[in-house]
Amino acid sequence: MKQQNDADIRLEEANKPMNKTFADRVSRGLWHLDSTRLINQARRRTGLEDFGDPPIEPALSILTRSLEEEGGLHGLGRFLMRGHLLNILETRLRLAAIWREQPDSMLTPVERPVFITGMPRSGSTFLHEVLFQDPESRSPRVWEVMFPIPAPRPGPHHEWRVRRADMNLWLFRRLAPGADEVYPVRAVTPHECVAIHSYTLMSEEFVTTCRVPTYEHYVRTTGLLSAYAWEKRFLQHLQWRSPLKRWVLKAPDHLYALEELFTVFPDAMVVQTHRNPIEVLKSSMQLIEVIHGLFARPDRERLQEREARILADTMERSIRFRDEHPEFADRFLDLNYHEIVSDPMETARRVYQHLDCPLTDIAVERMRQFISTRSRYHRKHNPTLADLGLDVTAETRRFQNYCNRFGIPVQPV
């Protein structure tokens, strides 16, 4: 049934006519997204040939065709996406060259990683940042994911990469007005796993940022096992020159791939955050409209309907996994959004108790400092679902099973 739904979305959106302006035609001629051209250019610029595992094809070809034929990219969006894909390919080539020279004996284990996941806009980012303050924990920072070469090491050796990442993020905020209000991110903040997965060309990042139904269908039916295997090797790269610490990772999209996650990280612990899905839909749609607008002309009606459908399906998928795998029951900790934001220190203590890890005085002090100084971002206008064009009653019914399962009261907001 799920595959059929994905196929319906893919065909429906693929048949939608695009608004091809003169500028769009010019940009297509200058920066056409073609997998062969991108691969050849990345190889010329690096002088390297081997991308390593997993193979980048056919994922890259499917992604670029989906972007060109279904994405409705405007000129700036095509230019930015082309640059992003080239950076991904060049980094893959360079990492593959480095990893070929490293014997397996130099790889240190990734033990008991913590994955924070849940509905988007459910407090997972805030919780991630709170836990990130513990000096005994480790999270991949934005600059490390954007510029992972050479492997990070203690000291000021990475300062130029932090500055470069900050410049890129500053440009992003200039090009996407409102981004800071819905998703503030800086070079030194912890990053999401989907950005790591992007190096495999099998990532929910592309599904979130652009309208790519054919690519989305491919990712959903192929699965993300290769992406998680690559993520593990990437984490080993990041910790190569540093003391071993507990990895604290985060992405809402882990809920869609719990089977693959536990296959690659069999001792993983999962913290799942929950929130009234009606509140989530409002906040999530605002974020996605901002991001989509950077690359294409958003189609609000289709975007909103799709987001609600996919979100509900993801929750059902995660419930099925937990029901079918009782052996992982003690690996999950469920947290409510309102307890996270109302008492974050108590929430952190609950996490550490579940992990059976000591919460040191140093960690407590740093967490408290972060909580007390964290910037608050407020929107001038907080629309209702009706403002966004969705039927509140219908959406409430769609998430009834999820809410019953986790004891979440659903009231129209």
Backbone torsions as a table, in degrees:
resi	resn	phi	psi	omega
1	MET	NA	-39.2	-179.8
2	LYS	-65.3	-44.0	179.9
3	GLN	-62.3	-38.0	178.3
4	GLN	-64.1	-41.7	177.8
5	ASN	-60.4	-45.2	178.2
6	ASP	-60.8	-41.4	-179.9
7	ALA	-64.6	-40.5	178.6
8	ASP	-61.3	-44.1	179.0
9	ILE	-61.9	-44.4	-177.2
10	ARG	-61.4	-47.1	-178.4
11	LEU	-68.6	-40.0	-178.7
12	GLU	-62.7	-44.9	-177.4
13	GLU	-76.8	-31.1	179.3
14	ALA	-65.9	-30.9	-178.6
15	ASN	-82.8	-4.1	-179.0
16	LYS	-75.2	127.0	179.8
17	PRO	-67.3	142.0	179.7
18	MET	-94.9	150.6	177.2
19	ASN	-85.9	94.4	-174.8
20	LYS	-93.7	97.8	176.7
21	THR	-84.5	171.6	177.7
22	PHE	-59.9	-42.2	179.5
23	ALA	-61.8	-37.7	178.5
24	ASP	-62.4	-42.5	-179.1
25	ARG	-65.9	-37.9	178.0
26	VAL	-65.3	-45.8	-178.5
27	SER	-64.8	-34.6	177.5
28	ARG	-63.8	-37.4	177.8
29	GLY	-69.3	-36.9	-177.7
30	LEU	-79.6	-41.4	-170.9
31	TRP	-128.9	40.1	-179.3
32	HIS	-57.5	134.3	-178.4
33	LEU	-87.9	101.5	-179.8
34	ASP	-128.5	126.0	-173.8
35	SER	-60.7	-42.4	-178.6
36	THR	-63.7	-44.3	178.5
37	ARG	-62.5	-42.7	-179.8
38	LEU	-64.0	-43.0	179.0
39	ILE	-62.9	-45.8	-179.3
40	ASN	-63.6	-40.9	-179.7
41	GLN	-67.3	-40.7	178.1
42	ALA	-62.3	-39.9	178.9
43	ARG	-67.4	-39.7	178.0
44	ARG	-64.1	-42.5	-175.2
45	ARG	-71.8	-25.8	-179.4
46	THR	-102.1	-21.0	-174.2
47	GLY	72.7	17.9	-178.1
48	LEU	-118.7	158.8	-175.5
49	GLU	-118.7	-36.6	-168.3
50	ASP	-94.8	121.8	178.4
51	PHE	-85.5	-8.0	-179.0
52	GLY	73.5	-166.4	179.6
53	ASP	-101.4	147.0	-2.1
54	PRO	-77.9	161.8	177.5
55	PRO	-58.7	145.8	179.3
56	ILE	-87.0	-10.6	174.8
57	GLU	-112.1	143.4	13.8
58	PRO	-91.0	5.2	-173.7
59	ALA	-57.3	-43.8	-177.1
60	LEU	-64.4	-43.6	179.8
61	SER	-62.9	-42.5	179.6
62	ILE	-65.4	-40.9	179.6
63	LEU	-64.5	-48.2	-176.5
64	THR	-66.5	-38.7	177.2
65	ARG	-65.2	-40.8	179.6
66	SER	-64.9	-40.3	177.5
67	LEU	-62.6	-44.8	-176.6
68	GLU	-72.5	-40.1	-172.2
69	GLU	-91.3	-25.5	-173.7
70	GLU	-124.0	-17.2	-169.8
71	GLY	-75.3	-19.1	-177.4
72	GLY	59.1	35.3	-176.1
73	LEU	-63.3	137.2	168.5
74	HIS	-90.2	177.2	-172.5
75	GLY	-58.3	-48.7	180.0
76	LEU	-63.0	-41.5	-179.8
77	GLY	-61.7	-41.9	179.0
78	ARG	-65.1	-41.7	178.4
79	PHE	-61.0	-46.7	-178.7
80	LEU	-66.5	-41.5	-179.2
81	MET	-67.1	-38.8	178.1
82	ARG	-61.3	-44.6	178.0
83	GLY	-63.1	-39.6	179.8
84	HIS	-63.8	-45.9	-179.6
85	LEU	-65.1	-38.1	177.1
86	LEU	-63.4	-42.4	177.9
87	ASN	-61.4	-41.1	178.3
88	ILE	-60.9	-48.4	-177.1
89	LEU	-65.4	-41.5	179.6
90	GLU	-65.3	-41.3	178.5
91	THR	-65.5	-40.4	176.8
92	ARG	-58.3	-45.0	-179.9
93	LEU	-61.3	-44.3	-177.5
94	ARG	-69.9	-40.7	177.8
95	LEU	-65.6	-40.7	179.2
96	ALA	-60.4	-39.5	179.4
97	ALA	-65.4	-41.2	179.3
98	ILE	-67.0	-44.9	-175.8
99	TRP	-68.5	-29.4	177.5
100	ARG	-63.3	-28.4	-177.4
101	GLU	-86.3	-9.8	-177.1
102	GLN	-96.5	121.6	176.0
103	PRO	-70.0	154.4	-179.6
104	ASP	-58.8	-27.0	-178.7
105	SER	-64.6	-17.9	180.0
106	MET	-87.2	-8.4	-177.8
107	LEU	-82.2	126.5	178.6
108	THR	-94.5	149.9	-173.6
109	PRO	-72.8	153.1	171.2
110	VAL	-105.1	103.0	-170.8
111	GLU	-109.2	134.3	176.0
112	ARG	45.0	52.5	177.2
113	PRO	-65.6	150.1	178.3
114	VAL	-105.1	124.2	178.0
115	PHE	-109.9	118.4	174.3
116	ILE	-93.5	128.1	-178.3
117	THR	-150.1	177.7	-178.7
118	GLY	144.6	-174.9	175.7
119	MET	-55.5	141.1	173.3
120	PRO	-60.0	149.9	178.4
121	ARG	65.1	30.2	-178.6
122	SER	-112.0	20.7	177.6
123	GLY	93.1	2.6	-176.6
124	SER	-67.4	-37.0	179.5
125	THR	-66.4	-44.9	178.3
126	PHE	-60.9	-45.6	179.2
127	LEU	-62.4	-41.3	177.7
128	HIS	-57.7	-45.1	-178.9
129	GLU	-67.3	-35.4	177.7
130	VAL	-64.5	-50.7	-179.1
131	LEU	-65.9	-27.2	178.9
132	PHE	-62.9	-21.3	-177.1
133	GLN	-72.3	-18.9	-179.4
134	ASP	-70.1	119.6	-179.8
135	PRO	-64.2	-14.0	178.1
136	GLU	-88.9	-2.0	177.8
137	SER	-109.0	164.7	-179.5
138	ARG	-140.5	135.1	173.4
139	SER	-131.7	145.3	176.9
140	PRO	-68.6	120.2	-179.7
141	ARG	-83.6	160.8	-174.8
142	VAL	-57.3	-46.5	-177.3
143	TRP	-65.7	-31.7	179.1
144	GLU	-68.1	-36.7	-179.8
145	VAL	-75.7	-38.4	179.9
146	MET	-70.1	-38.8	-176.0
147	PHE	-134.7	76.7	-173.0
148	PRO	-82.7	0.0	-176.5
149	ILE	-115.9	128.1	-2.4
150	PRO	-75.8	171.7	179.2
151	ALA	-56.9	135.0	-179.4
152	PRO	-60.2	151.1	174.7
153	ARG	-145.9	158.9	-178.6
154	PRO	-58.2	147.8	179.0
155	GLY	109.9	-177.0	-175.1
156	PRO	-86.6	17.3	-173.2
157	HIS	-68.0	-13.4	-174.8
158	HIS	-104.3	6.8	-171.3
159	GLU	-58.8	-37.5	-178.1
160	TRP	-65.6	-31.8	178.6
161	ARG	-73.3	-34.5	175.9
162	VAL	-63.6	-44.7	179.6
163	ARG	-63.7	-40.5	-179.8
164	ARG	-66.9	-41.4	177.7
165	ALA	-64.2	-41.6	178.5
166	ASP	-61.3	-38.6	178.5
167	MET	-64.7	-42.6	178.2
168	ASN	-62.6	-40.9	179.7
169	LEU	-70.1	-34.9	175.3
170	TRP	-61.5	-43.3	178.5
171	LEU	-64.0	-40.6	177.9
172	PHE	-58.4	-43.2	-179.5
173	ARG	-67.5	-30.6	177.5
174	ARG	-71.7	-36.6	-176.8
175	LEU	-82.4	-23.4	-178.4
176	ALA	-121.9	77.9	179.6
177	PRO	-56.1	135.8	-178.9
178	GLY	94.9	-8.4	-177.8
179	ALA	-62.6	-39.1	-178.0
180	ASP	-67.3	-25.0	-179.3
181	GLU	-75.9	-28.7	-176.7
182	VAL	-107.1	-22.0	-179.6
183	TYR	-156.0	76.0	178.6
184	PRO	-69.9	128.2	179.9
185	VAL	-144.1	143.6	179.6
186	ARG	-132.3	169.3	-174.5
187	ALA	-60.1	-33.6	-174.2
188	VAL	-96.9	0.4	178.3
189	THR	-80.5	157.4	179.4
190	PRO	-68.5	143.2	-176.0
191	HIS	-103.5	166.0	180.0
192	GLU	-88.9	154.9	-178.5
193	CYS	-66.3	-26.7	-178.7
194	VAL	-61.8	-29.3	177.2
195	ALA	-69.0	-33.5	174.5
196	ILE	-69.0	-43.1	179.1
197	HIS	-61.4	-27.1	-177.0
198	SER	-58.4	-27.4	178.9
199	TYR	-67.0	-15.9	175.7
200	THR	-92.7	-5.9	-173.1
201	LEU	64.7	15.3	175.2
202	MET	-123.8	83.0	-171.7
203	SER	-146.0	143.9	173.9
204	GLU	-69.0	-13.4	178.2
205	GLU	-56.5	-44.4	-178.1
206	PHE	-69.8	-32.2	177.9
207	VAL	-68.2	-35.5	-178.5
208	THR	-76.0	-36.8	-173.0
209	THR	-87.8	-20.9	-175.3
210	CYS	-140.3	162.8	175.2
211	ARG	-89.4	98.4	-175.0
212	VAL	-133.6	68.1	-174.1
213	PRO	-61.1	-37.5	179.0
214	THR	-66.2	-44.5	177.5
215	TYR	-64.3	-40.9	178.9
216	GLU	-60.4	-43.8	177.9
217	HIS	-60.7	-40.5	179.4
218	TYR	-63.5	-45.7	-179.7
219	VAL	-64.1	-43.1	-177.8
220	ARG	-63.8	-40.8	-175.7
221	THR	-84.4	-24.0	179.7
222	THR	-83.9	-38.3	-178.1
223	GLY	90.8	165.8	-171.9
224	LEU	-112.3	24.0	-179.9
225	LEU	-58.6	-43.8	-179.6
226	SER	-65.8	-33.8	179.5
227	ALA	-66.9	-40.2	178.7
228	TYR	-70.7	-37.1	176.5
229	ALA	-61.9	-40.9	178.3
230	TRP	-68.8	-37.3	177.8
231	GLU	-60.2	-41.1	178.6
232	LYS	-60.5	-43.2	178.6
233	ARG	-66.3	-34.7	179.1
234	PHE	-66.3	-41.9	177.2
235	LEU	-63.9	-37.1	176.3
236	GLN	-64.4	-34.9	175.7
237	HIS	-64.3	-45.5	-178.2
238	LEU	-64.8	-33.4	-176.8
239	GLN	-94.3	5.0	-173.8
240	TRP	-57.4	-46.6	-175.6
241	ARG	-100.7	11.2	-173.8
242	SER	-123.8	159.2	175.7
243	PRO	-61.9	144.5	179.8
244	LEU	-68.9	131.1	177.3
245	LYS	-136.1	171.1	179.2
246	ARG	-78.7	123.7	178.7
247	TRP	-77.5	130.6	173.1
248	VAL	-117.1	111.7	-170.2
249	LEU	-118.2	163.6	-174.5
250	LYS	-156.8	139.1	167.8
251	ALA	-174.8	133.5	175.3
252	PRO	-58.7	-29.3	-172.2
253	ASP	-74.4	-7.9	175.7
254	HIS	-59.8	-27.7	179.9
255	LEU	-61.5	-25.2	-178.9
256	TYR	-83.1	-9.0	-173.9
257	ALA	-139.6	40.9	-178.0
258	LEU	-63.0	-34.8	178.1
259	GLU	-59.9	-49.1	-179.5
260	GLU	-67.2	-38.3	-179.3
261	LEU	-59.4	-49.1	-177.8
262	PHE	-74.1	-21.9	174.9
263	THR	-66.7	-42.6	-178.2
264	VAL	-84.6	-35.7	-179.5
265	PHE	-119.7	75.3	-172.1
266	PRO	-65.1	-18.5	179.1
267	ASP	-105.1	19.8	-177.7
268	ALA	-67.3	152.4	171.7
269	MET	-115.1	141.1	-175.9
270	VAL	-122.5	125.3	173.0
271	VAL	-105.0	114.3	-177.8
272	GLN	-106.1	124.0	179.5
273	THR	-96.2	147.2	-176.2
274	HIS	-130.7	150.4	178.4
275	ARG	-157.0	156.1	173.1
276	ASN	-50.5	115.7	-174.9
277	PRO	-62.1	-24.0	177.8
278	ILE	-69.1	-39.1	174.0
279	GLU	-65.1	-40.7	-180.0
280	VAL	-60.4	-45.6	-177.7
281	LEU	-59.3	-42.6	179.8
282	LYS	-60.5	-50.9	-176.1
283	SER	-68.3	-41.7	-178.0
284	SER	-64.8	-40.7	-178.7
285	MET	-66.8	-35.3	176.6
286	GLN	-64.0	-42.3	178.9
287	LEU	-64.5	-46.7	-176.2
288	ILE	-66.1	-36.6	177.4
289	GLU	-62.9	-39.9	178.0
290	VAL	-62.7	-46.5	-176.9
291	ILE	-69.0	-45.1	179.3
292	HIS	-60.9	-36.6	-179.1
293	GLY	-63.5	-22.3	177.7
294	LEU	-69.1	-28.0	-174.7
295	PHE	-111.3	-26.2	-173.1
296	ALA	-152.4	177.7	175.5
297	ARG	-89.2	106.4	-174.6
298	PRO	-60.8	138.6	172.5
299	ASP	-102.1	94.0	-169.7
300	ARG	-57.7	-44.7	-175.1
301	GLU	-61.9	-49.4	-180.0
302	ARG	-67.4	-39.5	-178.5
303	LEU	-61.9	-44.2	-177.4
304	GLN	-69.3	-42.9	179.7
305	GLU	-63.7	-43.4	-179.9
306	ARG	-64.1	-43.8	-177.9
307	GLU	-60.3	-43.9	179.3
308	ALA	-63.7	-42.3	-178.2
309	ARG	-66.2	-45.8	-178.2
310	ILE	-67.4	-39.4	179.8
311	LEU	-62.2	-45.3	179.1
312	ALA	-63.7	-41.1	-179.7
313	ASP	-65.6	-38.4	179.2
314	THR	-63.3	-41.7	178.7
315	MET	-63.5	-43.0	178.6
316	GLU	-63.6	-39.1	179.8
317	ARG	-62.9	-42.7	-179.7
318	SER	-67.5	-37.2	177.3
319	ILE	-63.2	-43.0	179.2
320	ARG	-61.6	-42.0	179.9
321	PHE	-61.4	-45.6	-177.7
322	ARG	-67.4	-33.7	177.2
323	ASP	-69.8	-37.2	-176.6
324	GLU	-83.2	-10.8	-177.7
325	HIS	-130.2	69.6	179.2
326	PRO	-62.9	-19.0	178.7
327	GLU	-65.1	-17.4	179.0
328	PHE	-100.8	9.0	-173.9
329	ALA	-57.9	-40.1	-177.0
330	ASP	-80.4	-0.1	176.4
331	ARG	-87.2	-12.2	-175.4
332	PHE	-103.5	138.5	169.5
333	LEU	-124.8	122.5	-178.5
334	ASP	-98.5	129.9	-179.1
335	LEU	-129.2	142.1	179.1
336	ASN	-93.6	141.1	-178.9
337	TYR	-51.5	-44.4	-173.5
338	HIS	-69.7	-30.8	175.5
339	GLU	-75.5	-29.8	177.3
340	ILE	-64.5	-47.5	-174.9
341	VAL	-81.9	-25.7	-178.2
342	SER	-83.4	-32.5	-179.8
343	ASP	-144.8	71.7	-175.5
344	PRO	-62.8	-31.5	179.5
345	MET	-68.5	-41.9	176.8
346	GLU	-64.2	-36.3	176.8
347	THR	-63.1	-43.6	178.5
348	ALA	-60.8	-40.3	178.8
349	ARG	-63.2	-38.4	177.6
350	ARG	-63.2	-40.0	178.9
351	VAL	-62.5	-47.1	-178.0
352	TYR	-67.4	-35.1	176.2
353	GLN	-64.0	-41.3	179.1
354	HIS	-66.0	-37.1	179.6
355	LEU	-77.3	-11.5	-175.4
356	ASP	58.7	45.6	179.5
357	CYS	-121.7	145.5	178.4
358	PRO	-72.8	140.4	174.6
359	LEU	-103.7	103.8	-172.2
360	THR	-74.5	162.2	177.5
361	ASP	-62.4	-36.9	178.9
362	ILE	-63.4	-43.7	179.4
363	ALA	-63.2	-43.3	179.3
364	VAL	-59.8	-45.5	-178.8
365	GLU	-63.7	-42.4	-179.9
366	ARG	-67.8	-39.1	177.4
367	MET	-63.2	-43.6	179.1
368	ARG	-62.4	-41.4	178.2
369	GLN	-61.8	-43.9	179.4
370	PHE	-62.9	-45.7	-178.6
371	ILE	-60.8	-39.8	-176.4
372	SER	-74.2	-24.2	-175.6
373	THR	-108.9	-2.2	-175.8
374	ARG	-60.9	130.2	179.8
375	SER	-66.6	142.3	176.4
376	ARG	-106.7	134.6	179.9
377	TYR	-113.9	124.4	-177.4
378	HIS	-119.8	138.0	176.2
379	ARG	-88.6	146.3	177.3
380	LYS	-73.0	-26.0	-177.9
381	HIS	-134.7	125.3	180.0
382	ASN	-114.6	92.0	-172.7
383	PRO	-71.3	158.4	172.8
384	THR	-89.7	169.7	176.4
385	LEU	-62.6	-34.1	177.5
386	ALA	-63.1	-39.4	175.8
387	ASP	-59.5	-35.0	-178.1
388	LEU	-83.4	-3.8	174.0
389	GLY	91.9	19.6	-179.2
390	LEU	-114.7	150.9	179.7
391	ASP	-82.4	110.8	-175.4
392	VAL	-61.8	-42.6	-178.7
393	THR	-62.5	-44.2	179.9
394	ALA	-64.3	-41.8	-179.6
395	GLU	-67.5	-35.7	177.2
396	THR	-61.4	-43.5	178.1
397	ARG	-63.8	-37.4	-176.9
398	ARG	-59.4	-32.9	-174.4
399	PHE	-106.0	14.3	-174.2
400	GLN	-61.6	-41.7	-178.9
401	ASN	-63.9	-43.6	178.5
402	TYR	-60.1	-46.6	-177.3
403	CYS	-66.0	-39.7	177.4
404	ASN	-63.8	-40.4	-176.9
405	ARG	-63.0	-41.7	-173.8
406	PHE	-108.6	13.1	175.0
407	GLY	63.9	41.5	-178.2
408	ILE	-103.7	117.3	176.5
409	PRO	-69.9	131.0	179.5
410	VAL	-108.6	118.1	175.2
411	GLN	-132.6	141.4	179.3
412	PRO	-56.6	135.1	179.7
413	VAL	-133.3	NA	NA
